[in-house]
């Protein structure tokens, strides 16, 4: 590791222990998180790195990858993905997914189905949204 980066991380540790770290220094620490030793719990915690990835986050990421694999792209709204104009998928906090179909006649999304599990979603995507 770069000696200057290591020295700066040690400086930031000192600021944390002295209870005078600034918001700017916390931001710097977050930017340097890839240089922090994986066993350095203090700096990792202040850099905002979670101790472990929860099962919910892993499931969300797997669902997100599945949607992307079948042509959906992340929209500007969090947890929402689109596939052209006619399809929209929303991943709920419970990791259930609703896929809606846009109906031009009415100018809105009318038809929707919610999938409770990743396997249900996968079957739907393979059947109606091949890649």
N, CA, C and O atoms as a GROMACS GRO file, in nm:
protein
  524
    1UNK      N    1   0.085  -0.119   0.000
    1UNK     CA    2   0.000   0.000   0.000
    1UNK      C    3   0.089   0.124   0.000
    1UNK      O    4   0.198   0.124   0.058
    2UNK      N    5   0.042   0.228  -0.064
    2UNK     CA    6   0.112   0.354  -0.071
    2UNK      C    7   0.136   0.408   0.070
    2UNK      O    8   0.045   0.415   0.151
    3UNK      N    9   0.260   0.447   0.097
    3UNK     CA   10   0.296   0.495   0.231
    3UNK      C   11   0.217   0.620   0.270
    3UNK      O   12   0.176   0.635   0.385
    4UNK      N   13   0.195   0.709   0.174
    4UNK     CA   14   0.120   0.833   0.202
    4UNK      C   15  -0.024   0.801   0.242
    4UNK      O   16  -0.080   0.863   0.333
    5UNK      N   17  -0.084   0.704   0.173
    5UNK     CA   18  -0.222   0.665   0.207
    5UNK      C   19  -0.226   0.603   0.346
    5UNK      O   20  -0.315   0.635   0.426
    6UNK      N   21  -0.130   0.514   0.376
    6UNK     CA   22  -0.124   0.451   0.508
    6UNK      C   23  -0.109   0.556   0.618
    6UNK      O   24  -0.175   0.549   0.721
    7UNK      N   25  -0.023   0.653   0.595
    7UNK     CA   26  -0.003   0.760   0.694
    7UNK      C   27  -0.131   0.841   0.712
    7UNK      O   28  -0.165   0.879   0.824
    8UNK      N   29  -0.202   0.867   0.602
    8UNK     CA   30  -0.326   0.944   0.612
    8UNK      C   31  -0.434   0.865   0.688
    8UNK      O   32  -0.509   0.922   0.767
    9UNK      N   33  -0.440   0.735   0.663
    9UNK     CA   34  -0.536   0.652   0.738
    9UNK      C   35  -0.505   0.654   0.888
    9UNK      O   36  -0.596   0.657   0.970
   10UNK      N   37  -0.376   0.652   0.922
   10UNK     CA   38  -0.338   0.658   1.064
   10UNK      C   39  -0.372   0.795   1.124
   10UNK      O   40  -0.413   0.804   1.240
   11UNK      N   41  -0.357   0.900   1.044
   11UNK     CA   42  -0.398   1.034   1.089
   11UNK      C   43  -0.549   1.035   1.118
   11UNK      O   44  -0.594   1.085   1.221
   12UNK      N   45  -0.627   0.977   1.024
   12UNK     CA   46  -0.773   0.974   1.043
   12UNK      C   47  -0.810   0.891   1.165
   12UNK      O   48  -0.905   0.925   1.236
   13UNK      N   49  -0.737   0.782   1.191
   13UNK     CA   50  -0.761   0.703   1.311
   13UNK      C   51  -0.743   0.789   1.436
   13UNK      O   52  -0.822   0.784   1.530
   14UNK      N   53  -0.637   0.868   1.434
   14UNK     CA   54  -0.610   0.957   1.547
   14UNK      C   55  -0.723   1.058   1.568
   14UNK      O   56  -0.761   1.086   1.682
   15UNK      N   57  -0.776   1.111   1.459
   15UNK     CA   58  -0.887   1.207   1.468
   15UNK      C   59  -1.013   1.139   1.524
   15UNK      O   60  -1.087   1.199   1.602
   16UNK      N   61  -1.036   1.014   1.483
   16UNK     CA   62  -1.152   0.940   1.535
   16UNK      C   63  -1.135   0.918   1.685
   16UNK      O   64  -1.227   0.945   1.762
   17UNK      N   65  -1.019   0.870   1.727
   17UNK     CA   66  -0.995   0.841   1.868
   17UNK      C   67  -0.999   0.968   1.953
   17UNK      O   68  -1.039   0.963   2.070
   18UNK      N   69  -0.957   1.081   1.895
   18UNK     CA   70  -0.961   1.209   1.967
   18UNK      C   71  -1.100   1.272   1.962
   18UNK      O   72  -1.123   1.377   2.020
   19UNK      N   73  -1.194   1.206   1.891
   19UNK     CA   74  -1.333   1.252   1.878
   19UNK      C   75  -1.343   1.391   1.814
   19UNK      O   76  -1.424   1.474   1.857
   20UNK      N   77  -1.260   1.414   1.712
   20UNK     CA   78  -1.266   1.543   1.644
   20UNK      C   79  -1.261   1.529   1.491
   20UNK      O   80  -1.221   1.621   1.421
   21UNK      N   81  -1.303   1.414   1.441
   21UNK     CA   82  -1.301   1.393   1.296
   21UNK      C   83  -1.410   1.478   1.231
   21UNK      O   84  -1.522   1.486   1.282
   22UNK      N   85  -1.378   1.540   1.120
   22UNK     CA   86  -1.474   1.627   1.051
   22UNK      C   87  -1.551   1.548   0.946
   22UNK      O   88  -1.514   1.436   0.911
   23UNK      N   89  -1.659   1.608   0.897
   23UNK     CA   90  -1.737   1.543   0.791
   23UNK      C   91  -1.651   1.523   0.666
   23UNK      O   92  -1.662   1.420   0.598
   24UNK      N   93  -1.567   1.619   0.636
   24UNK     CA   94  -1.479   1.608   0.520
   24UNK      C   95  -1.382   1.490   0.537
   24UNK      O   96  -1.354   1.418   0.441
   25UNK      N   97  -1.332   1.471   0.659
   25UNK     CA   98  -1.240   1.360   0.684
   25UNK      C   99  -1.313   1.226   0.677
   25UNK      O  100  -1.256   1.126   0.634
   26UNK      N  101  -1.438   1.223   0.720
   26UNK     CA  102  -1.518   1.100   0.706
   26UNK      C  103  -1.536   1.068   0.558
   26UNK      O  104  -1.527   0.952   0.517
   27UNK      N  105  -1.563   1.171   0.478
   27UNK     CA  106  -1.576   1.152   0.334
   27UNK      C  107  -1.444   1.097   0.276
   27UNK      O  108  -1.446   1.006   0.194
   28UNK      N  109  -1.331   1.152   0.319
   28UNK     CA  110  -1.200   1.103   0.273
   28UNK      C  111  -1.183   0.956   0.309
   28UNK      O  112  -1.136   0.876   0.228
   29UNK      N  113  -1.223   0.920   0.431
   29UNK     CA  114  -1.212   0.782   0.477
   29UNK      C  115  -1.298   0.690   0.391
   29UNK      O  116  -1.256   0.579   0.358
   30UNK      N  117  -1.416   0.736   0.355
   30UNK     CA  118  -1.503   0.656   0.269
   30UNK      C  119  -1.440   0.637   0.131
   30UNK      O  120  -1.453   0.531   0.072
   31UNK      N  121  -1.373   0.738   0.082
   31UNK     CA  122  -1.306   0.728  -0.048
   31UNK      C  123  -1.186   0.633  -0.043
   31UNK      O  124  -1.147   0.575  -0.145
   32UNK      N  125  -1.127   0.618   0.075
   32UNK     CA  126  -1.008   0.533   0.090
   32UNK      C  127  -1.041   0.393   0.143
   32UNK      O  128  -0.950   0.317   0.176
   33UNK      N  129  -1.168   0.358   0.150
   33UNK     CA  130  -1.206   0.231   0.213
   33UNK      C  131  -1.143   0.109   0.148
   33UNK      O  132  -1.121   0.008   0.214
   34UNK      N  133  -1.113   0.117   0.020
   34UNK     CA  134  -1.051   0.001  -0.047
   34UNK      C  135  -0.907  -0.021   0.000
   34UNK      O  136  -0.851  -0.128  -0.023
   35UNK      N  137  -0.847   0.078   0.065
   35UNK     CA  138  -0.710   0.066   0.114
   35UNK      C  139  -0.704   0.023   0.261
   35UNK      O  140  -0.595   0.000   0.314
   36UNK      N  141  -0.819   0.014   0.326
   36UNK     CA  142  -0.822  -0.020   0.469
   36UNK      C  143  -0.806  -0.170   0.486
   36UNK      O  144  -0.868  -0.249   0.415
   37UNK      N  145  -0.722  -0.208   0.581
   37UNK     CA  146  -0.702  -0.349   0.613
   37UNK      C  147  -0.836  -0.411   0.653
   37UNK      O  148  -0.908  -0.352   0.734
   38UNK      N  149  -0.872  -0.528   0.598
   38UNK     CA  150  -1.001  -0.590   0.629
   38UNK      C  151  -1.023  -0.621   0.777
   38UNK      O  152  -1.136  -0.640   0.820
   39UNK      N  153  -0.914  -0.626   0.855
   39UNK     CA  154  -0.926  -0.653   0.999
   39UNK      C  155  -0.937  -0.525   1.082
   39UNK      O  156  -0.954  -0.532   1.204
   40UNK      N  157  -0.927  -0.410   1.018
   40UNK     CA  158  -0.931  -0.282   1.090
   40UNK      C  159  -1.075  -0.237   1.110
   40UNK      O  160  -1.128  -0.158   1.032
   41UNK      N  161  -1.138  -0.289   1.214
   41UNK     CA  162  -1.281  -0.266   1.239
   41UNK      C  163  -1.312  -0.118   1.260
   41UNK      O  164  -1.414  -0.069   1.211
   42UNK      N  165  -1.227  -0.046   1.330
   42UNK     CA  166  -1.252   0.095   1.359
   42UNK      C  167  -1.264   0.177   1.231
   42UNK      O  168  -1.363   0.247   1.210
   43UNK      N  169  -1.163   0.168   1.144
   43UNK     CA  170  -1.166   0.248   1.021
   43UNK      C  171  -1.276   0.200   0.926
   43UNK      O  172  -1.342   0.282   0.862
   44UNK      N  173  -1.297   0.070   0.917
   44UNK     CA  174  -1.403   0.019   0.830
   44UNK      C  175  -1.540   0.068   0.875
   44UNK      O  176  -1.624   0.105   0.793
   45UNK      N  177  -1.562   0.067   1.007
   45UNK     CA  178  -1.691   0.114   1.060
   45UNK      C  179  -1.712   0.262   1.026
   45UNK      O  180  -1.820   0.300   0.982
   46UNK      N  181  -1.610   0.343   1.046
   46UNK     CA  182  -1.622   0.486   1.016
   46UNK      C  183  -1.631   0.514   0.866
   46UNK      O  184  -1.683   0.618   0.824
   47UNK      N  185  -1.581   0.420   0.786
   47UNK     CA  186  -1.590   0.436   0.640
   47UNK      C  187  -1.725   0.390   0.588
   47UNK      O  188  -1.755   0.403   0.469
   48UNK      N  189  -1.809   0.334   0.678
   48UNK     CA  190  -1.944   0.293   0.638
   48UNK      C  191  -1.950   0.156   0.574
   48UNK      O  192  -2.048   0.123   0.507
   49UNK      N  193  -1.847   0.074   0.592
   49UNK     CA  194  -1.845  -0.060   0.535
   49UNK      C  195  -1.920  -0.154   0.630
   49UNK      O  196  -1.883  -0.164   0.747
   50UNK      N  197  -2.024  -0.222   0.581
   50UNK     CA  198  -2.097  -0.314   0.669
   50UNK      C  199  -2.010  -0.434   0.706
   50UNK      O  200  -1.922  -0.474   0.630
   51UNK      N  201  -2.035  -0.491   0.825
   51UNK     CA  202  -1.958  -0.607   0.869
   51UNK      C  203  -1.979  -0.726   0.778
   51UNK      O  204  -1.885  -0.801   0.748
   52UNK      N  205  -2.100  -0.743   0.733
   52UNK     CA  206  -2.131  -0.852   0.642
   52UNK      C  207  -2.252  -0.812   0.561
   52UNK      O  208  -2.327  -0.722   0.599
   53UNK      N  209  -2.272  -0.878   0.451
   53UNK     CA  210  -2.385  -0.847   0.364
   53UNK      C  211  -2.502  -0.934   0.405
   53UNK      O  212  -2.490  -1.057   0.408
   54UNK      N  213  -2.614  -0.875   0.436
   54UNK     CA  214  -2.731  -0.950   0.481
   54UNK      C  215  -2.789  -1.034   0.369
   54UNK      O  216  -2.765  -1.008   0.251
   55UNK      N  217  -2.865  -1.135   0.406
   55UNK     CA  218  -2.931  -1.221   0.307
   55UNK      C  219  -3.028  -1.139   0.221
   55UNK      O  220  -3.042  -1.165   0.102
   56UNK      N  221  -3.094  -1.039   0.282
   56UNK     CA  222  -3.187  -0.955   0.206
   56UNK      C  223  -3.115  -0.880   0.095
   56UNK      O  224  -3.167  -0.868  -0.016
   57UNK      N  225  -2.997  -0.828   0.125
   57UNK     CA  226  -2.920  -0.755   0.025
   57UNK      C  227  -2.873  -0.850  -0.084
   57UNK      O  228  -2.878  -0.815  -0.203
   58UNK      N  229  -2.828  -0.969  -0.047
   58UNK     CA  230  -2.785  -1.068  -0.147
   58UNK      C  231  -2.902  -1.105  -0.238
   58UNK      O  232  -2.885  -1.115  -0.360
   59UNK      N  233  -3.020  -1.125  -0.180
   59UNK     CA  234  -3.138  -1.160  -0.259
   59UNK      C  235  -3.174  -1.046  -0.353
   59UNK      O  236  -3.203  -1.069  -0.470
   60UNK      N  237  -3.173  -0.922  -0.301
   60UNK     CA  238  -3.203  -0.806  -0.384
   60UNK      C  239  -3.108  -0.799  -0.504
   60UNK      O  240  -3.151  -0.779  -0.617
   61UNK      N  241  -2.978  -0.816  -0.478
   61UNK     CA  242  -2.879  -0.809  -0.585
   61UNK      C  243  -2.901  -0.919  -0.688
   61UNK      O  244  -2.885  -0.897  -0.808
   62UNK      N  245  -2.939  -1.039  -0.642
   62UNK     CA  246  -2.964  -1.150  -0.734
   62UNK      C  247  -3.085  -1.120  -0.822
   62UNK      O  248  -3.084  -1.149  -0.941
   63UNK      N  249  -3.190  -1.061  -0.762
   63UNK     CA  250  -3.310  -1.024  -0.838
   63UNK      C  251  -3.275  -0.915  -0.939
   63UNK      O  252  -3.318  -0.919  -1.055
   64UNK      N  253  -3.198  -0.818  -0.895
   64UNK     CA  254  -3.155  -0.708  -0.983
   64UNK      C  255  -3.078  -0.765  -1.103
   64UNK      O  256  -3.103  -0.724  -1.217
   65UNK      N  257  -2.985  -0.856  -1.080
   65UNK     CA  258  -2.908  -0.917  -1.188
   65UNK      C  259  -2.998  -0.997  -1.283
   65UNK      O  260  -2.978  -0.995  -1.404
   66UNK      N  261  -3.096  -1.067  -1.227
   66UNK     CA  262  -3.189  -1.144  -1.308
   66UNK      C  263  -3.269  -1.053  -1.401
   66UNK      O  264  -3.286  -1.084  -1.519
   67UNK      N  265  -3.318  -0.941  -1.348
   67UNK     CA  266  -3.392  -0.846  -1.431
   67UNK      C  267  -3.303  -0.790  -1.542
   67UNK      O  268  -3.345  -0.780  -1.657
   68UNK      N  269  -3.182  -0.752  -1.507
   68UNK     CA  270  -3.089  -0.696  -1.607
   68UNK      C  271  -3.056  -0.799  -1.715
   68UNK      O  272  -3.045  -0.764  -1.832
   69UNK      N  273  -3.041  -0.924  -1.675
   69UNK     CA  274  -3.011  -1.031  -1.770
   69UNK      C  275  -3.123  -1.045  -1.874
   69UNK      O  276  -3.098  -1.086  -1.987
   70UNK      N  277  -3.246  -1.010  -1.835
   70UNK     CA  278  -3.361  -1.023  -1.924
   70UNK      C  279  -3.400  -0.889  -1.987
   70UNK      O  280  -3.513  -0.872  -2.033
   71UNK      N  281  -3.307  -0.794  -1.991
   71UNK     CA  282  -3.327  -0.672  -2.067
   71UNK      C  283  -3.383  -0.553  -1.991
   71UNK      O  284  -3.405  -0.448  -2.051
   72UNK      N  285  -3.407  -0.566  -1.861
   72UNK     CA  286  -3.455  -0.452  -1.783
   72UNK      C  287  -3.336  -0.366  -1.744
   72UNK      O  288  -3.227  -0.417  -1.718
   73UNK      N  289  -3.357  -0.235  -1.741
   73UNK     CA  290  -3.250  -0.144  -1.700
   73UNK      C  291  -3.298  -0.060  -1.582
   73UNK      O  292  -3.417  -0.034  -1.568
   74UNK      N  293  -3.205  -0.018  -1.498
   74UNK     CA  294  -3.237   0.063  -1.380
   74UNK      C  295  -3.294   0.196  -1.427
   74UNK      O  296  -3.235   0.263  -1.512
   75UNK      N  297  -3.409   0.233  -1.370
   75UNK     CA  298  -3.465   0.364  -1.406
   75UNK      C  299  -3.409   0.469  -1.310
   75UNK      O  300  -3.323   0.438  -1.228
   76UNK      N  301  -3.457   0.590  -1.321
   76UNK     CA  302  -3.408   0.696  -1.233
   76UNK      C  303  -3.470   0.686  -1.094
   76UNK      O  304  -3.427   0.755  -1.002
   77UNK      N  305  -3.572   0.601  -1.080
   77UNK     CA  306  -3.638   0.582  -0.951
   77UNK      C  307  -3.574   0.460  -0.883
   77UNK      O  308  -3.561   0.356  -0.946
   78UNK      N  309  -3.534   0.473  -0.756
   78UNK     CA  310  -3.474   0.358  -0.688
   78UNK      C  311  -3.568   0.237  -0.689
   78UNK      O  312  -3.690   0.250  -0.678
   79UNK      N  313  -3.510   0.120  -0.702
   79UNK     CA  314  -3.582  -0.008  -0.699
   79UNK      C  315  -3.676  -0.028  -0.818
   79UNK      O  316  -3.760  -0.117  -0.815
   80UNK      N  317  -3.662   0.053  -0.921
   80UNK     CA  318  -3.750   0.043  -1.037
   80UNK      C  319  -3.665   0.018  -1.162
   80UNK      O  320  -3.561   0.081  -1.182
   81UNK      N  321  -3.712  -0.074  -1.246
   81UNK     CA  322  -3.642  -0.110  -1.368
   81UNK      C  323  -3.742  -0.104  -1.483
   81UNK      O  324  -3.861  -0.131  -1.464
   82UNK      N  325  -3.695  -0.069  -1.601
   82UNK     CA  326  -3.784  -0.061  -1.717
   82UNK      C  327  -3.727  -0.146  -1.830
   82UNK      O  328  -3.607  -0.172  -1.837
   83UNK      N  329  -3.816  -0.188  -1.917
   83UNK     CA  330  -3.777  -0.260  -2.038
   83UNK      C  331  -3.855  -0.197  -2.151
   83UNK      O  332  -3.968  -0.235  -2.180
   84UNK      N  333  -3.791  -0.100  -2.217
   84UNK     CA  334  -3.862  -0.023  -2.319
   84UNK      C  335  -3.977   0.053  -2.255
   84UNK      O  336  -3.978   0.077  -2.134
   85UNK      N  337  -4.073   0.090  -2.334
   85UNK     CA  338  -4.189   0.162  -2.283
   85UNK      C  339  -4.290   0.070  -2.213
   85UNK      O  340  -4.348   0.110  -2.112
   86UNK      N  341  -4.311  -0.052  -2.264
   86UNK     CA  342  -4.425  -0.126  -2.211
   86UNK      C  343  -4.406  -0.193  -2.075
   86UNK      O  344  -4.506  -0.224  -2.010
   87UNK      N  345  -4.283  -0.216  -2.029
   87UNK     CA  346  -4.267  -0.292  -1.904
   87UNK      C  347  -4.194  -0.214  -1.796
   87UNK      O  348  -4.099  -0.140  -1.822
   88UNK      N  349  -4.241  -0.233  -1.675
   88UNK     CA  350  -4.177  -0.175  -1.558
   88UNK      C  351  -4.176  -0.282  -1.449
   88UNK      O  352  -4.275  -0.351  -1.429
   89UNK      N  353  -4.063  -0.296  -1.380
   89UNK     CA  354  -4.053  -0.389  -1.268
   89UNK      C  355  -4.014  -0.310  -1.144
   89UNK      O  356  -3.928  -0.222  -1.149
   90UNK      N  357  -4.077  -0.344  -1.033
   90UNK     CA  358  -4.047  -0.278  -0.906
   90UNK      C  359  -4.008  -0.386  -0.805
   90UNK      O  360  -4.080  -0.484  -0.787
   91UNK      N  361  -3.893  -0.366  -0.740
   91UNK     CA  362  -3.851  -0.458  -0.634
   91UNK      C  363  -3.891  -0.393  -0.501
   91UNK      O  364  -3.844  -0.285  -0.467
   92UNK      N  365  -3.978  -0.459  -0.427
   92UNK     CA  366  -4.026  -0.409  -0.299
   92UNK      C  367  -3.929  -0.443  -0.187
   92UNK      O  368  -3.841  -0.527  -0.206
   93UNK      N  369  -3.944  -0.379  -0.071
   93UNK     CA  370  -3.857  -0.406   0.044
   93UNK      C  371  -3.857  -0.553   0.083
   93UNK      O  372  -3.757  -0.605   0.132
   94UNK      N  373  -3.969  -0.619   0.061
   94UNK     CA  374  -3.982  -0.761   0.096
   94UNK      C  375  -3.915  -0.851  -0.008
   94UNK      O  376  -3.920  -0.973   0.003
   95UNK      N  377  -3.853  -0.790  -0.109
   95UNK     CA  378  -3.791  -0.859  -0.223
   95UNK      C  379  -3.892  -0.928  -0.313
   95UNK      O  380  -3.856  -1.016  -0.392
   96UNK      N  381  -4.018  -0.890  -0.302
   96UNK     CA  382  -4.117  -0.932  -0.399
   96UNK      C  383  -4.100  -0.839  -0.519
   96UNK      O  384  -4.054  -0.726  -0.505
   97UNK      N  385  -4.137  -0.888  -0.638
   97UNK     CA  386  -4.121  -0.807  -0.759
   97UNK      C  387  -4.255  -0.798  -0.830
   97UNK      O  388  -4.322  -0.899  -0.851
   98UNK      N  389  -4.292  -0.677  -0.868
   98UNK     CA  390  -4.411  -0.656  -0.948
   98UNK      C  391  -4.368  -0.612  -1.087
   98UNK      O  392  -4.290  -0.518  -1.103
   99UNK      N  393  -4.419  -0.683  -1.188
   99UNK     CA  394  -4.393  -0.644  -1.326
   99UNK      C  395  -4.524  -0.591  -1.383
   99UNK      O  396  -4.627  -0.659  -1.378
  100UNK      N  397  -4.520  -0.470  -1.437
  100UNK     CA  398  -4.639  -0.403  -1.491
  100UNK      C  399  -4.625  -0.389  -1.642
  100UNK      O  400  -4.514  -0.380  -1.695
  101UNK      N  401  -4.738  -0.389  -1.709
  101UNK     CA  402  -4.741  -0.371  -1.855
  101UNK      C  403  -4.818  -0.243  -1.886
  101UNK      O  404  -4.930  -0.225  -1.839
  102UNK      N  405  -4.756  -0.156  -1.964
  102UNK     CA  406  -4.816  -0.028  -2.001
  102UNK      C  407  -4.923  -0.049  -2.108
  102UNK      O  408  -4.901  -0.121  -2.205
  103UNK      N  409  -5.037   0.014  -2.089
  103UNK     CA  410  -5.147   0.006  -2.186
  103UNK      C  411  -5.166   0.142  -2.249
  103UNK      O  412  -5.219   0.233  -2.185
  104UNK      N  413  -5.124   0.159  -2.376
  104UNK     CA  414  -5.134   0.290  -2.443
  104UNK      C  415  -5.276   0.344  -2.452
  104UNK      O  416  -5.297   0.465  -2.446
  105UNK      N  417  -5.374   0.256  -2.467
  105UNK     CA  418  -5.512   0.299  -2.479
  105UNK      C  419  -5.554   0.383  -2.359
  105UNK      O  420  -5.624   0.484  -2.372
  106UNK      N  421  -5.511   0.341  -2.242
  106UNK     CA  422  -5.547   0.412  -2.119
  106UNK      C  423  -5.436   0.503  -2.067
  106UNK      O  424  -5.456   0.580  -1.973
  107UNK      N  425  -5.318   0.494  -2.128
  107UNK     CA  426  -5.208   0.581  -2.090
  107UNK      C  427  -5.150   0.553  -1.954
  107UNK      O  428  -5.098   0.643  -1.888
  108UNK      N  429  -5.158   0.428  -1.909
  108UNK     CA  430  -5.102   0.393  -1.778
  108UNK      C  431  -5.074   0.243  -1.771
  108UNK      O  432  -5.110   0.166  -1.861
  109UNK      N  433  -5.010   0.203  -1.662
  109UNK     CA  434  -4.982   0.062  -1.639
  109UNK      C  435  -5.106  -0.003  -1.580
  109UNK      O  436  -5.148   0.033  -1.470
  110UNK      N  437  -5.166  -0.096  -1.652
  110UNK     CA  438  -5.288  -0.162  -1.606
  110UNK      C  439  -5.265  -0.304  -1.559
  110UNK      O  440  -5.317  -0.346  -1.455
  111UNK      N  441  -5.188  -0.378  -1.634
  111UNK     CA  442  -5.172  -0.519  -1.601
  111UNK      C  443  -5.045  -0.538  -1.518
  111UNK      O  444  -4.938  -0.492  -1.556
  112UNK      N  445  -5.058  -0.605  -1.407
  112UNK     CA  446  -4.939  -0.630  -1.326
  112UNK      C  447  -4.953  -0.763  -1.253
  112UNK      O  448  -5.063  -0.809  -1.222
  113UNK      N  449  -4.839  -0.823  -1.226
  113UNK     CA  450  -4.831  -0.945  -1.146
  113UNK      C  451  -4.719  -0.928  -1.048
  113UNK      O  452  -4.615  -0.869  -1.079
  114UNK      N  453  -4.738  -0.981  -0.928
  114UNK     CA  454  -4.634  -0.977  -0.826
  114UNK      C  455  -4.582  -1.118  -0.805
  114UNK      O  456  -4.658  -1.214  -0.793
  115UNK      N  457  -4.450  -1.128  -0.799
  115UNK     CA  458  -4.383  -1.257  -0.782
  115UNK      C  459  -4.318  -1.259  -0.644
  115UNK      O  460  -4.240  -1.170  -0.610
  116UNK      N  461  -4.352  -1.360  -0.566
  116UNK     CA  462  -4.309  -1.366  -0.426
  116UNK      C  463  -4.169  -1.423  -0.406
  116UNK      O  464  -4.104  -1.395  -0.305
  117UNK      N  465  -4.123  -1.500  -0.501
  117UNK     CA  466  -3.991  -1.562  -0.488
  117UNK      C  467  -3.909  -1.539  -0.614
  117UNK      O  468  -3.962  -1.507  -0.720
  118UNK      N  469  -3.780  -1.556  -0.599
  118UNK     CA  470  -3.690  -1.541  -0.713
  118UNK      C  471  -3.721  -1.648  -0.818
  118UNK      O  472  -3.713  -1.620  -0.938
  119UNK      N  473  -3.755  -1.769  -0.775
  119UNK     CA  474  -3.782  -1.876  -0.872
  119UNK      C  475  -3.909  -1.846  -0.952
  119UNK      O  476  -3.914  -1.875  -1.071
  120UNK      N  477  -4.013  -1.789  -0.888
  120UNK     CA  478  -4.135  -1.749  -0.961
  120UNK      C  479  -4.100  -1.643  -1.065
  120UNK      O  480  -4.145  -1.649  -1.180
  121UNK      N  481  -4.021  -1.546  -1.023
  121UNK     CA  482  -3.980  -1.438  -1.114
  121UNK      C  483  -3.899  -1.494  -1.231
  121UNK      O  484  -3.920  -1.455  -1.345
  122UNK      N  485  -3.808  -1.585  -1.202
  122UNK     CA  486  -3.724  -1.643  -1.306
  122UNK      C  487  -3.810  -1.715  -1.412
  122UNK      O  488  -3.785  -1.702  -1.531
  123UNK      N  489  -3.911  -1.791  -1.367
  123UNK     CA  490  -4.000  -1.860  -1.460
  123UNK      C  491  -4.073  -1.759  -1.549
  123UNK      O  492  -4.082  -1.779  -1.670
  124UNK      N  493  -4.123  -1.653  -1.490
  124UNK     CA  494  -4.194  -1.549  -1.566
  124UNK      C  495  -4.102  -1.485  -1.669
  124UNK      O  496  -4.140  -1.468  -1.785
  125UNK      N  497  -3.982  -1.449  -1.627
  125UNK     CA  498  -3.888  -1.382  -1.717
  125UNK      C  499  -3.848  -1.474  -1.832
  125UNK      O  500  -3.840  -1.430  -1.947
  126UNK      N  501  -3.824  -1.600  -1.802
  126UNK     CA  502  -3.785  -1.693  -1.908
  126UNK      C  503  -3.899  -1.717  -2.007
  126UNK      O  504  -3.876  -1.736  -2.126
  127UNK      N  505  -4.022  -1.714  -1.957
  127UNK     CA  506  -4.138  -1.738  -2.042
  127UNK      C  507  -4.172  -1.615  -2.128
  127UNK      O  508  -4.192  -1.627  -2.249
  128UNK      N  509  -4.178  -1.499  -2.067
  128UNK     CA  510  -4.229  -1.379  -2.136
  128UNK      C  511  -4.123  -1.272  -2.167
  128UNK      O  512  -4.154  -1.176  -2.237
  129UNK      N  513  -4.002  -1.287  -2.118
  129UNK     CA  514  -3.898  -1.185  -2.142
  129UNK      C  515  -3.766  -1.253  -2.175
  129UNK      O  516  -3.666  -1.233  -2.105
  130UNK      N  517  -3.762  -1.333  -2.280
  130UNK     CA  518  -3.638  -1.404  -2.313
  130UNK      C  519  -3.526  -1.305  -2.347
  130UNK      O  520  -3.552  -1.195  -2.395
  131UNK      N  521  -3.403  -1.347  -2.322
  131UNK     CA  522  -3.288  -1.260  -2.353
  131UNK      C  523  -3.213  -1.308  -2.472
  131UNK      O  524  -3.114  -1.247  -2.510
   0.00000   0.00000   0.00000
